[in-house]
Structure formats: structure tokens, C-alpha cells
Amino acid sequence: MENFKIDFEKTLKGSNLSEKETTFKNFNAKEFLNQGFPNRKHEDWKFFDINQIINKEIGELKFYSEQSEKSGIDKDILLNQIEHNKLVFINGQLEKIDFNPEDKNKIEFLDNQNNLDEQLVENSLINLNNALTNKSYKLLIKKNYQIKNPLIIYHVSNNKTTSQNINLKINFELEENSSLKLIDLVKDKSSKNFINIFYNFSLEKNSILKNYKIDQIENDNIRYMFNNIKQSSNSVSETFYLSQGSTFSKNEISCDLKGEHSSAFVNGIFSLNKNKHHEIKAKINHLVENTKSYQLVKSVLENKSRSVYQGKIYVDSKAQKTDGYQLSKAILVDETTEFNAKPELEIYADDVKCSHGSASGSLDEDSIFYLMSRGLSYKEARKLLINGFLVEVINQITDEPIKKLIKNLYGLKNEY
């Protein structure tokens, strides 16, 4: 950790921080040094030893990166299939902001917005993020405003960056009766970096968040993203993952349903090959009466790949009439793959409806044979079965233009 100590001092010297901010960063740096990178000794990391992965895949990690001149944005980075607002981050540095179709009086995007009063969590990667982010950001959607076009946040890294720790932190506030459609799009061209992203979401009464995370482009990076969501009454959060491109990836979500009739939906697809290792860990905390959660995650694995789903439903003693559901399924295309599931229910109320389930297996050879007897090749039959298995998850998406976009990105035809 000697590198971290040296690079942390550089971060402090290169920033114009208040005394309170300096104290906050020093505290988080100390916590990270005490805990280090998570490993298998931590229950939540028993399937994903990030300490070992970093040592093996990267080795010596650099924690400090000077803010460079604007890199410029390649035209092939931006999507043209859908009208959208844009935030473009290249190597962790903000390069472009575009909210042109929106009412500028109803949206605020601010930098250097450190939330110094946030609840402390036992997560050394969040401590690392808090210690090293030289800028954090805040997006505010004001009362009664429904964002017109989805916001795409482009997470881009180029081949100038290697063996680097990149940290990004954004706070999102949705005021009463507002909505945000957010797409996180990974466009990495770099290799052997550790990318650490921390999002805080605050959803006030009657607000709606729809967040779609797309990691599809092949890259050799290690990615970690933590979503921290707090929901008030009648609010809705919908989180979808298409987890495919990075060599190693862990997406973690912690959601507190703090208001009655609030609901949270978490859906995800792993489509992995070539030794990739991806994980989704979701914890939904039902803290008051009449809340709902739904989790559905499916995996298709081949060629030494591995997926992990850890899902937990927590029901407080006050949270009567909770409705909680979670299900994970996997197709293991060959014998070299591995699927791990850890579904959990922790319930302290008696008037609830909660369930969980998990299943895995291989492709049905009888179904393949039947499709081949109808004129399909083996490859076509196999693809048809896999697509039919995964499309149930994509069909959980409630925004039709974004559902169509994700189907096109994944290569599904309109008939699914």
C-alpha cells in the first residue's frame, strides 16, 4: 500500500480542499489502508477476490492521475440509435456535458459536490473512492420535471491508460414527482485498469428512476460499481444490467425502501465467455409497510467463464405487507463454466410474501434436435434457445425505446 500513501498525498496537494473535505478524505484513506482490497475472507467477496485479481491481472497499481488536457471525443463513441442527453467521461475525466433538449431551469449539474454527511459503510472500495476522487458530481432533477430524453453516461478509457485506478462519484437527486432515465454505457479501449464507480441516488416522493447499465465491448479491465439508492413513498427504481464485455466485473446495489408503496426492480443478464468473471450483488431493504421488490438474473456461460448472483431481501419488523421476489437461472453451455448463486431472505415481519429460487443446467439437446428437424442449423438452433431464455429479462424493461435499443445492441430481432 506504499503506492497508495504516496499517491494520496499527491491528490491532496493537487486539490483545493476545505478543512472539512480534507478531514473527510483523510478518514477514508485511513479506512482503506486498514482494510485493503476485499478478499475471500470477507463474506460478500467469497466469490470475487478482488485483491487477488488485481495482484494477478495488474500487479502494481497507480492511484494518482494528473488532470490532463481534454482528450477529444471519437465519433464512434457516441450512439446514434436514440436521441439522448450526454455526459462523457474519458479516463475518469469529464469531457462533455449536453442537456440540450431539456428545460435548463429544471436540471442542475454541479461538480465538486462532495457529500460529506453520507452514511458510513463497511466497504473499503467506497473508502478508496471517497479518498481519491478529486472531483465528484451532482445531478439534480427538480420537482415535477420528467426528463425528456434519456441521459447516457459514457464511461470511456483509451489506450493511453494502463495499470491505473480510476474513480468516479456522482450523486443523483430526484425531487418530488420527477423522473430520470439513465444509461451507463461502457466504451473501454484501455486494458489492465481498476475502475471504481460510486453512485448515490435519492428518490423523493413519486419519483421514478430507470437505470440501464451496458458493459458489452471486449476489454481487459476490472470494474466495480456500487449503486446506493434511498427511496421515499410511491417512488420506483428500475435497474437493468447487460454484463458482457469486461474481463472482471462486479455490480453492487443497496436499496432502502423507506417510504410506503415504494418499489425496486433489479434485472440482469450475464452473457460471458473467454474466462470472464462477473457478479451482481443486490440487497433490497424493506423498511416500512407496503413495499415491493423484484429481482430476475439470468446467465449464459461458456468457455471457462463464471457468473455470480448474490441477492438478499431484508424485511424489517415494521415492514408488514412486503412483497419480495428473486430468481436466478443459468445455462452452462459447456463443462468448463461455473455459476454461483447465494439467495437470502432475512425476515422479521409475519405478514409478508417473499420467495427466492435458483436453477442451472445445460441446453436441452432434444429441443436443439427438434429445431434442426425444422431446418435450422445446430448453431441457429442453439442461438434461438439462448435468445428465448434471455429475452424474458429484457422484456422486464418498461421503457419501450430503451428496450428496443438494448435488443438491437444484443442482436435480438424485433419478434422477441
Sequence and secondary structure as in RCSB ss.txt:
>XXXX:A:sequence
MENFKIDFEKTLKGSNLSEKETTFKNFNAKEFLNQGFPNRKHEDWKFFDINQIINKEIGELKFYSEQSEKSGIDK
DILLNQIEHNKLVFINGQLEKIDFNPEDKNKIEFLDNQNNLDEQLVENSLINLNNALTNKSYKLLIKKNYQIKNP
LIIYHVSNNKTTSQNINLKINFELEENSSLKLIDLVKDKSSKNFINIFYNFSLEKNSILKNYKIDQIENDNIRYM
FNNIKQSSNSVSETFYLSQGSTFSKNEISCDLKGEHSSAFVNGIFSLNKNKHHEIKAKINHLVENTKSYQLVKSV
LENKSRSVYQGKIYVDSKAQKTDGYQLSKAILVDETTEFNAKPELEIYADDVKCSHGSASGSLDEDSIFYLMSRG
LSYKEARKLLINGFLVEVINQITDEPIKKLIKNLYGLKNEY
>XXXX:A:secstr
 HHHHHHHHHHHHTS   HHHHHHHHHHHHHHHHH S  TTSGGGTT  HHHHHHHHT S B      S     G
GGS  SS  EEEEEETTEEEEEE TTS TTSEEEEES   TT    S HHHHHHHHH S  EEEEE TT B SS 
EEEEEEE TT BSBEEEEEEEEEE TT EEEEEEEEEE  EEEEEEEEEEEEE TT EEEEEEEE S EEEEEEE
EEEEEE TT EEEEEEEE SEEEEEEEEEEEE STT EEEEEEEEEE TT EEEEEEEEEE SSS EEEEEEEEE
E SS EEEEEEEEEE TT TT EEEEEEEEEE STT EEEEEEEEEE  SS EEEEEEEEE   HHHHHHHHHTT
  HHHHHHHHHHHHHHHHHTT   HHHHHHHHHHHT  TT 
